[in-house]
Amino acid sequence: MTTGIINLRKAALALITALALGISPVFAAKGPTQAQAENPSFFAMTGDLLIARPLMLATTVIGGAVFVVSSPFSAAGGNLLGAANTLVKKPFDATFRRCLGCSFPSEESL
């Protein structure tokens, strides 16, 4: 009785693993890339304006404050530009340089 349950569990785990591995390339192929031109919908623009942009503005402000606090340590470690890029520039670009509703900043605005 218990060997039947163990075999059933093994078969179910093998099926789930095979499905997960088989489906993952399909999702990867359909995902947007930065090279694709984006044409956001009304709902994407509205959600971006009312939810994402205020959150990204708060992230930019908080990232700037964290950068100011951590800059002596970053400078001592030799990665001041990397910290500035991660904590200030990337959130700033996501807030102010993206088109409304787009996922990535456009290459011509950078």
Residue pairs with C-beta under 8 A, 6 or more apart in sequence:
32 38
32 103
32 104
34 104
34 107
38 99
38 101
38 102
38 103
38 104
40 48
40 99
40 100
40 101
40 102
41 101
44 101
45 100
45 101
47 101
48 98
48 100
48 101
48 102
49 100
53 95
56 91
56 94
56 95
57 95
59 91
59 94
59 95
60 88
60 91
60 92
60 95
63 86
63 87
63 88
63 91
64 87
64 88
66 87
67 74
67 83
67 84
67 87
67 88
70 83
70 87
71 80
71 83
74 80
74 82
74 83
93 105
93 110
94 105
97 105
97 106
97 109
97 110
98 104
98 105
98 106
99 106
